[in-house]
Amino acid sequence: MFWHPLLLAIISAQIVALLLLLAGSLTSLNTALHWQPLSADSRQLSLEARAEGVSIQGRAAFWLSVFSAVLLVFGITNIFAEDIPGAMCGTGVCQAMSPRGSTQLLLYTGLLLLLMQLWHEMDKLNRMLVEMPLTDITARLFLVIPAVAVLTLKQTYASFAGIRPHQPVDCCAVVYDQFTTLKHAKSILGLGDAFWISAFIVLSLALFSLSVALRTSMVDRPGIRGLHAIISCLWLPVASLTLVNIFSAYHYEVLHHHCPWCLFLPEHRLVGYPLYGALYVIGMEGFTLFMLPRLANQDITVYKKALDRCRRAANRITFAQLLFLIIAILPAIVWRLHYGVWMSG
């Protein structure tokens, strides 16, 4: 087992968050089964008091989960590689983990944050009104989260249990050995760079236009919100692929080094943090923008507040996308202006 003080902090935060979630699960189950807002008997009053406690527990668990996720990314990118022979970035750390361990760990962590983000937004809307009209649906959503938290904690332990600190890894070889020919290195999923650049430009314009539109009264149109969700789901993987396979070369100043983790290193100005942070914001806010009005349509007052939150989500997506575009593309433009050609010729 790979025991590191930072890993202990990550697991400790996950355990405390899980205990808070489990402590609130029984109350959430009773709330989902017996919530009667029009009643004033002792059971209903007791449920209302305990539901307030679950809200506090859930918010604490949410921020602990965010904290542990940030520590996890920071550890993989900048800390754990120092104790693994041959590892120079997060690629070496992921290679040292159990097979598929890093992929599953990141997927579970992302899913947990996605669900907790949605619950957190629902809970904030619910607490805006004395009647708490969303308590029932919020309690049902809360019951799903502990299962994902257990899987995340289990996968965290399993992934790092596969690391052997004295077993070297071939960090850069993993990046370059994935190519059999130069043509293979200059394509993504069998398609050339020109296709992906074109798709990235088209989807970026579409996402930016829809995000700007949703900052206005058009946010009340479910069709626009649905189209925005579709474009977001297409833009995120395309943006990630073009960043790693095309734009990263201008940060590394070397071709075909398709490593997402090296962007987090100090020698590359830690650009991975704002770049992937922007992708995270767009993904989370896009999911919130799409799901929140659908879950909060039981009460007209809450629904209007949900639309206001969607406008703020559209604002955040707009600024996050601008930040991503500036940081990802600016080095390529500077290179072109300085040398007169693109790096790929």
C-alpha positions as CSV (number, residue, x, y, z in Angstrom):
1,M,0.0,0.0,0.0
2,F,1.2,3.5,-0.9
3,W,0.9,5.5,2.4
4,H,1.4,9.2,2.0
5,P,0.4,12.0,4.4
6,L,-1.6,13.7,1.6
7,L,-3.4,10.4,0.8
8,L,-4.3,9.9,4.4
9,A,-5.8,13.4,4.4
10,I,-7.8,12.5,1.2
11,I,-9.1,9.3,2.7
12,S,-9.9,11.0,6.1
13,A,-11.9,13.7,4.3
14,Q,-13.8,11.0,2.4
15,I,-14.5,9.0,5.5
16,V,-15.8,12.0,7.4
17,A,-18.0,13.0,4.5
18,L,-19.4,9.5,4.2
19,L,-20.2,9.4,7.9
20,L,-22.1,12.7,7.6
21,L,-24.0,11.3,4.6
22,L,-24.8,8.0,6.4
23,A,-25.9,10.0,9.5
24,G,-28.4,11.9,7.4
25,S,-29.7,8.9,5.3
26,L,-32.1,7.6,7.9
27,T,-33.8,10.9,8.3
28,S,-33.9,11.4,4.5
29,L,-35.5,8.0,4.2
30,N,-38.2,8.9,6.8
31,T,-38.7,12.2,5.1
32,A,-39.1,10.6,1.7
33,L,-41.7,8.2,3.1
34,H,-43.6,10.3,5.6
35,W,-43.2,14.0,4.6
36,Q,-46.6,15.8,4.8
37,P,-46.1,19.6,4.6
38,L,-49.8,20.3,5.3
39,S,-49.7,18.4,8.5
40,A,-48.8,19.9,11.9
41,D,-48.6,16.7,14.0
42,S,-45.6,15.8,16.2
43,R,-44.0,13.5,13.6
44,Q,-44.1,16.2,10.9
45,L,-42.6,18.8,13.2
46,S,-39.9,16.3,14.2
47,L,-39.2,15.6,10.6
48,E,-38.9,19.3,9.8
49,A,-36.3,19.8,12.6
50,R,-34.3,16.7,11.5
51,A,-34.5,17.8,7.8
52,E,-32.7,21.0,8.8
53,G,-30.0,18.9,10.5
54,V,-29.6,16.8,7.3
55,S,-29.2,20.0,5.3
56,I,-26.3,21.1,7.5
57,Q,-24.7,17.6,7.4
58,G,-25.1,17.4,3.6
59,R,-23.5,20.8,3.1
60,A,-20.5,19.8,5.2
61,A,-20.2,16.6,3.3
62,F,-20.3,18.4,0.0
63,W,-17.5,20.8,0.9
64,L,-15.4,17.9,2.3
65,S,-15.9,16.0,-0.9
66,V,-14.8,19.0,-3.0
67,F,-11.8,19.4,-0.7
68,S,-10.8,15.8,-1.0
69,A,-11.2,15.9,-4.8
70,V,-8.9,19.0,-5.0
71,L,-6.4,17.2,-2.8
72,L,-6.6,14.1,-5.0
73,V,-5.9,16.0,-8.2
74,F,-3.1,18.0,-6.5
75,G,-1.5,14.9,-5.2
76,I,-1.6,13.0,-8.5
77,T,-0.3,16.0,-10.5
78,N,2.3,17.4,-8.2
79,I,3.1,15.3,-5.1
80,F,2.8,11.6,-5.4
81,A,5.2,11.4,-8.4
82,E,8.1,12.3,-6.2
83,D,7.8,9.0,-4.4
84,I,7.4,6.8,-7.5
85,P,10.6,5.9,-9.4
86,G,10.3,7.0,-13.0
87,A,7.2,9.1,-12.6
88,M,7.5,12.7,-13.7
89,C,3.9,13.7,-13.7
90,G,0.4,12.3,-13.1
91,T,0.8,9.8,-15.9
92,G,3.4,7.9,-14.0
93,V,1.2,8.0,-10.8
94,C,-1.8,6.6,-12.8
95,Q,0.5,4.0,-14.4
96,A,1.6,2.8,-11.0
97,M,-2.0,2.3,-9.8
98,S,-3.9,-0.9,-10.2
99,P,-5.2,-1.6,-13.8
100,R,-7.9,0.9,-14.7
101,G,-7.7,2.2,-11.1
102,S,-7.1,5.8,-12.0
103,T,-9.8,6.0,-14.6
104,Q,-12.4,4.5,-12.3
105,L,-11.3,6.7,-9.4
106,L,-11.7,9.9,-11.4
107,L,-15.0,8.7,-12.8
108,Y,-16.4,7.9,-9.3
109,T,-15.1,11.2,-7.9
110,G,-16.7,13.2,-10.8
111,L,-20.0,11.4,-10.4
112,L,-20.0,12.0,-6.7
113,L,-19.3,15.7,-7.1
114,L,-22.0,15.9,-9.8
115,L,-24.7,14.4,-7.6
116,M,-23.7,16.4,-4.6
117,Q,-23.6,19.6,-6.6
118,L,-27.2,19.0,-7.8
119,W,-28.3,18.2,-4.3
120,H,-26.6,21.3,-2.9
121,E,-28.3,23.5,-5.4
122,M,-31.7,21.9,-4.7
123,D,-31.1,22.3,-0.9
124,K,-30.3,26.0,-1.3
125,L,-33.5,26.6,-3.3
126,N,-35.5,24.6,-0.7
127,R,-34.2,26.7,2.2
128,M,-35.2,30.0,0.5
129,L,-38.9,29.4,1.4
130,V,-40.4,28.6,4.8
131,E,-42.6,25.9,3.3
132,M,-39.6,24.0,2.0
133,P,-41.5,22.7,-1.0
134,L,-38.6,20.6,-2.4
135,T,-37.8,18.7,0.8
136,D,-39.3,15.4,-0.5
137,I,-37.4,15.3,-3.8
138,T,-34.2,16.6,-2.1
139,A,-34.4,13.8,0.4
140,R,-34.8,11.2,-2.4
141,L,-31.8,12.6,-4.1
142,F,-29.8,12.6,-0.9
143,L,-30.4,8.8,-0.5
144,V,-28.5,8.1,-3.8
145,I,-25.3,9.9,-2.7
146,P,-24.0,7.6,0.1
147,A,-23.8,4.6,-2.3
148,V,-21.6,6.6,-4.7
149,A,-19.5,7.9,-1.8
150,V,-18.9,4.3,-0.6
151,L,-17.8,3.3,-4.1
152,T,-15.5,6.4,-4.3
153,L,-13.8,5.6,-1.0
154,K,-13.4,2.0,-1.9
155,Q,-11.9,2.9,-5.3
156,T,-9.6,5.4,-3.7
157,Y,-8.1,2.7,-1.4
158,A,-8.0,0.1,-4.2
159,S,-6.3,2.4,-6.7
160,F,-3.5,3.4,-4.3
161,A,-3.2,-0.1,-3.0
162,G,-1.9,-1.1,-6.4
163,I,1.1,1.3,-6.1
164,R,4.5,-0.3,-5.3
165,P,6.7,2.6,-4.2
166,H,9.9,0.7,-5.2
167,Q,8.6,-0.5,-8.6
168,P,9.7,2.0,-11.3
169,V,7.3,3.1,-14.1
170,D,8.0,4.3,-17.7
171,C,6.2,7.6,-17.6
172,C,6.9,9.1,-21.0
173,A,7.0,5.7,-22.7
174,V,3.3,5.4,-22.0
175,V,2.6,8.7,-23.8
176,Y,4.7,7.9,-26.9
177,D,4.2,4.1,-27.2
178,Q,0.5,4.7,-28.0
179,F,1.6,5.7,-31.5
180,T,2.6,3.1,-34.1
181,T,3.2,5.6,-37.0
182,L,3.5,9.3,-37.5
183,K,0.1,9.4,-39.2
184,H,-1.4,7.8,-36.1
185,A,0.2,10.5,-33.9
186,K,-1.3,13.2,-36.1
187,S,-4.9,11.9,-35.8
188,I,-7.4,11.5,-33.0
189,L,-9.7,8.4,-33.2
190,G,-8.7,8.1,-36.8
191,L,-9.6,11.6,-37.8
192,G,-7.1,14.4,-38.7
193,D,-6.4,17.5,-36.7
194,A,-8.3,19.7,-39.2
195,F,-11.6,17.9,-38.4
196,W,-11.2,18.3,-34.6
197,I,-10.2,22.0,-34.9
198,S,-13.3,22.6,-37.1
199,A,-15.5,20.7,-34.7
200,F,-14.0,22.6,-31.8
201,I,-14.6,26.0,-33.4
202,V,-18.2,25.2,-34.4
203,L,-19.1,23.8,-31.0
204,S,-17.4,26.6,-29.2
205,L,-19.4,29.2,-31.1
206,A,-22.6,27.3,-30.5
207,L,-22.0,26.9,-26.7
208,F,-21.0,30.5,-26.3
209,S,-24.1,31.8,-28.2
210,L,-26.4,29.6,-26.2
211,S,-24.8,30.5,-22.9
212,V,-25.2,34.2,-23.7
213,A,-28.8,33.6,-24.8
214,L,-29.6,31.8,-21.5
215,R,-28.5,34.9,-19.5
216,T,-31.7,36.6,-20.7
217,S,-35.4,35.6,-20.6
218,M,-34.7,32.8,-23.0
219,V,-33.7,30.7,-19.9
220,D,-37.4,30.0,-19.5
221,R,-37.4,27.9,-22.7
222,P,-36.8,24.2,-22.0
223,G,-35.9,23.6,-25.6
224,I,-33.0,26.1,-25.4
225,R,-31.8,24.6,-22.1
226,G,-32.0,21.1,-23.6
227,L,-30.0,22.2,-26.7
228,H,-27.4,23.8,-24.4
229,A,-27.1,20.5,-22.6
230,I,-26.5,18.6,-25.8
231,I,-23.9,21.1,-27.1
232,S,-22.2,21.0,-23.7
233,C,-22.0,17.2,-23.8
234,L,-20.4,17.4,-27.2
235,W,-18.1,20.4,-26.5
236,L,-16.5,19.0,-23.3
237,P,-14.9,15.8,-24.9
238,V,-14.0,17.7,-28.1
239,A,-12.4,20.5,-26.1
240,S,-10.5,17.9,-23.9
241,L,-9.2,16.0,-27.0
242,T,-8.1,19.1,-28.9
243,L,-6.4,20.5,-25.8
244,V,-4.4,17.4,-25.1
245,N,-3.6,16.4,-28.7
246,I,-3.3,19.8,-30.5
247,F,-3.1,22.8,-28.2
248,S,-0.9,21.3,-25.6
249,A,2.0,21.2,-28.1
250,Y,2.2,25.0,-27.9
251,H,2.5,24.8,-24.1
252,Y,5.1,22.0,-24.2
253,E,6.9,23.4,-27.3
254,V,7.2,19.8,-28.6
255,L,5.0,17.8,-30.9
256,H,2.9,14.7,-30.1
257,H,3.4,14.8,-26.3
258,H,-0.2,14.0,-25.7
259,C,-0.1,14.0,-21.9
260,P,-2.9,15.8,-20.0
261,W,-1.0,15.6,-16.6
262,C,2.1,17.6,-17.7
263,L,0.0,20.7,-18.0
264,F,-0.2,20.8,-14.2
265,L,3.6,21.0,-13.8
266,P,5.3,24.2,-12.7
267,E,7.5,24.2,-15.8
268,H,4.4,24.6,-17.9
269,R,3.1,27.4,-15.6
270,L,0.4,25.2,-13.9
271,V,-2.0,25.9,-16.8
272,G,-3.7,22.6,-16.2
273,Y,-5.5,23.9,-13.1
274,P,-7.3,26.8,-14.8
275,L,-7.9,24.8,-18.0
276,Y,-9.4,21.7,-16.4
277,G,-11.0,23.9,-13.7
278,A,-12.8,25.7,-16.5
279,L,-13.9,22.3,-18.0
280,Y,-15.1,21.3,-14.5
281,V,-17.2,24.5,-14.1
282,I,-18.7,24.2,-17.5
283,G,-19.7,20.5,-16.9
284,M,-21.1,21.2,-13.4
285,E,-22.9,24.4,-14.2
286,G,-24.2,22.9,-17.5
287,F,-25.7,19.9,-15.6
288,T,-27.2,22.2,-13.0
289,L,-28.7,24.5,-15.7
290,F,-30.4,21.5,-17.4
291,M,-31.6,19.6,-14.3
292,L,-32.4,22.2,-11.7
293,P,-35.6,23.6,-13.4
294,R,-36.8,20.1,-14.2
295,L,-36.6,19.1,-10.5
296,A,-37.8,22.4,-9.1
297,N,-41.0,22.8,-11.2
298,Q,-43.3,21.7,-8.4
299,D,-43.6,25.3,-7.0
300,I,-43.8,28.4,-9.2
301,T,-41.8,30.5,-6.7
302,V,-39.0,28.0,-6.5
303,Y,-39.1,27.5,-10.2
304,K,-38.5,31.2,-10.8
305,K,-35.6,31.1,-8.3
306,A,-34.2,28.1,-10.2
307,L,-34.3,30.1,-13.4
308,D,-32.4,32.9,-11.7
309,R,-29.8,30.3,-10.7
310,C,-29.7,29.1,-14.3
311,R,-28.9,32.6,-15.5
312,R,-26.0,32.7,-13.0
313,A,-24.9,29.3,-14.4
314,A,-25.0,30.6,-17.9
315,N,-22.8,33.5,-16.8
316,R,-20.3,31.2,-15.2
317,I,-20.2,28.9,-18.3
318,T,-19.6,32.0,-20.5
319,F,-16.6,33.2,-18.4
320,A,-15.2,29.7,-17.9
321,Q,-15.3,29.1,-21.6
322,L,-13.6,32.4,-22.4
323,L,-10.9,31.5,-19.8
324,F,-10.4,28.1,-21.4
325,L,-10.2,29.6,-24.9
326,I,-7.7,32.3,-23.9
327,I,-5.3,30.0,-22.0
328,A,-5.5,27.1,-24.5
329,I,-5.3,29.0,-27.8
330,L,-3.2,32.1,-26.9
331,P,0.2,30.2,-27.0
332,A,-0.7,28.9,-30.5
333,I,-1.4,32.4,-31.7
334,V,1.8,33.7,-30.2
335,W,3.7,30.9,-31.9
336,R,2.2,31.6,-35.2
337,L,2.9,35.3,-35.0
338,H,6.5,34.7,-33.9
339,Y,7.5,32.0,-36.4
340,G,5.0,32.5,-39.2
341,V,3.8,28.9,-39.2
342,W,1.8,26.5,-37.0
343,M,3.9,24.0,-35.1
344,S,2.5,21.1,-37.1
345,G,3.6,22.8,-40.4
